Amino acid sequence: MIKFIWLKEVREELYTWKSTVWLLVASLLFSFTSYLLLTNKELSLLDQTELLWLLSKIIIGVGLLIVTIDASSTLAGEFEKDTAESLFLAPITPYEVVWGKIFYVVTLWLFVFLVSAPYILVTSASTHLTGAFLSYALLLGTLAVFGFSMLISAISLLFRSSKNTLSTALIILLALAVPALFSSTLKTNSVAELFGKINPIEAIFASLDNVLVDYHMRLPQNMQYLIPLLVFCAVAFAVLMISIRQFKRRGIVKDE
């Protein structure tokens, strides 16, 4: 049944204008960024590995933003369209519904990554980093999307509103992304430094810097950055399980 829900969501995404718009927006952003990195006089003075690092941050950032916006309505939209009751009363468990939609969200990220792949190939063509760039962007992005999709699904079951879910998800994303973008200036005390070590988005950027700039491409050399992502996924999984149990306890129709 998980496969059925996943295929249903993927088909709806592919057969509607929404998918085309998302992928078109992603393509335009990647095109503009690649053009700017390769032609801007100031940016062209940077080392090529620095340019690849900047592009990798844009790719994963755009992917997370698209996934966050889309995932916020995937499950919560069932309640707003009054289709949740028929869906959850069908011979299918809430776990199967939620996981089917989570796998759809991860698939959406894979679509975005496929759009970004040509830009990765072109910008890294004259280096030996193409394989590492593709591999780590896919690995790190997938782990981040998987964690965020579980967390957003938990929030959706709690609020049952696309608007509230989107607002909360964007706040969480910004709370993690902004310190990661300005990590060097914010690490002025032990609390900020500790937050930087457990921040999954900062771990992504640090790992990409470690691979593309410092040439540490082996997986063991990046485990210190993968651990915060794995912990984030584990915490999101625990929150999701608690949310599903609370949902089953309260029932489909939430008491006002």
N, C-alpha and C positions, 0 to 999 in steps of 0.2 A: 504493500500500500504506500510505502514511502516513495517507491519508484513511480507509482501512479500520480501522486501529488506533485512530485518533481517534474515529470513529463508534462503534466497539465500546466504548471506555471511556466515552463520553458516554452511550450507551444504558444501560450497567451502572449509571452514576451516577444517572440519572434514574429507573430502574426499581427501585431499592433504597431502603431506609429511610435509608441513610447520607446521601444527598443532602438528603432532607427534614429530617433532624436538623441538618445543617450550616446550611442556609438558615434554619431556625427559630431556631437559636442566634444567627445573625447578625442576624436581624430583631429578636429580643428585646434584644440588645445595643444596636442602633441606636435602638430605641424607648426604652429606659431612658436612654441618653445624651441623646437629643433632649429627652425629658421633663425630665431633670435640668438641662440647659442653659437651658431655657425657663422653668422654675418655681423653681429654687433661688434664694434671695434673694441669696446672695453672688455666684453666677455671673451672675445677672441684672444686676449692676452693671457687668459687663464690656461693652465695645463689642460690637456684634453681629458685626462682622468677626472679633473674637477668638473668639467662640463658634463661628463657621463654621470657623475654623482648628482649634479643638479637635476639632470633629466630623470634619473631614477626616482628622486624625491617627488617630482611632478607626476610621474606615472602612478606611483603608489598613492599619492595624495588625491589625485583625481579619481582613481579607482575607489578609494575609501569614501570619498564624498558621494559619488554616484550610488554606491552600494548602500550607504546610510540613508540617502533620500528614498531609494526604491524599497529597501527592506522595511522602512517605517510604515509603509502602506500595504505591504504584502499580507501580513497577518491581521493587523488592526483593521484593514479594509473589509475583511470578512464580517466584522461586527457592524461596521457602518453601512454595508450593503444588505444587511439582514440575511446573509447567507451562512453565518456561523452556526446557527442552530441546525440547519439541515446537514451541514458538513460534519459537525461533531456528533450528531445523532446517527450518522451513517455507521456501518460496520467497520469503523476505523477508530483507532485510539488517538487521544490528543498528542501523544508522543510522535505518532506517525505523521500527523498533520504538520506539527512544528518542524520535525526533521526534514520532511519533504520540502518545506518552504526554505529552510536553511540551506539545503543543498542547491536549491534554485538560486539563492543569493550568491553562493560560491560560484555557480556556473556563470552568473552575470559578470562576476569579476574576471572569470576566464575569458569571456568575450572581450572585455576591455583590454585584457592583457594581449590577446591576439591582435587587437587593433594597434597596440603599442609596439608589437614585435618588429614590424618593418622599420620603425624609427630607431629602435635599439640596434638593429643590424646595420643601418646606414651610419649612425653616429659613431659606432664602435668598429667600423669596417677596417680601419688602419691600425687597430690595436689587437692584442691577444686576449682582450677581455670580453669578447662577444659571448662566449659560452658561460662565463661566470656571471656576466650581467643578466643574461636571460634566466639562468638557474636561480640566482639569489633574488631577483625581482619577483619571480614566480613563487618561490618558497616563502619569502618574507611577506609578500602581499597576500598569499593564500592563508597563512596563519593569522594575519591581522584581520582579514575579512571573516574568517571562520569565527574568531572570537567576538568580533563586533556583531555578526549576524545572530549569534546565540544571545548576546546581551540585549540586542534590539528586540528579539523575539520575546524575551522575558519581560521587557518593558511593555510590549504590545499586549501581552496577556494581562498585565497589571492595569493599564490605562484603557485599553480597548478603543483607542482613538488615534487616528493617524496624525492629527495635529499635535496632540500631547506627546505622542511617541517620537515624532520628528523633532520637536523642540528639545526634548530630553536627550535624544541621541546626538543632536548637533552640539549641545552644550558639553556632553561628555567628549565628543571628538575634538572640539576646540580646546577643552581643558587639558587634553593630552597633547594636542598638536602644537599649540602656541609655546609652551615651555620647551618642546623639542626643537623648535625653530630658533629659539633664543637661549639655548641651553648654556652656552659659554658665559653669558652675562648674568644668568639667574643663579648659577651655582656659587653663591656667595656664603652659604652656610650649610650646616650638616643636613638640615631638613630638605633643602633644595637639592642637595647632592644625592640624598637617599631617594627622593622622588624621581630624579633623573635615572637612577639605576633600575627602578622598577617600571618606568614608563615604557610601554610597548612600542609606541611610535618613535621615541628617542632611540630605542634599541634597534629599530629598523634602520634609521638614518646612520647610526654608528656602525652597524654591520655593513651597510653599503659603502661607507667611507673606508672601512677596514678592507673590503674586497677591491673596490675600484681605485682607491687612492694609494693604499698601503700594500696592495697586491697580496693580501693574506686570503687566499681563495679556498683553502681547505676547510672542511666543515668543522673539525675540532678547533680551529683557530677562531671560529665565530660562535662557539657554544655559549660564551658569556653573554652574547647578544640574543641568542635564540632562547635562552632560559626565561627571560622576562616575558617573551611572547608565549611560551608554553604555559607559564604560570597564569598569564592573562586569560588564555583559553580555558585553563582548568577552573579559574574563578568564574568565568562567564558560564561554563557548563554547570557549576554548582548553583549559581543564581537561576539559571534556566530550569533546572530540576525542581528547585524550590517553587518557582513561579508556576510551573505546570501542576505541581501538587496543590498549590493554593487555588488554581483555576478549577481543578477537578472537585475541590472541596466546596467552592462557592457556586459552582454550576455555570451553565452557559449564560443564563440571564442574570446579570449582576444586580444585586439588591441596591436600590437607590436610597 
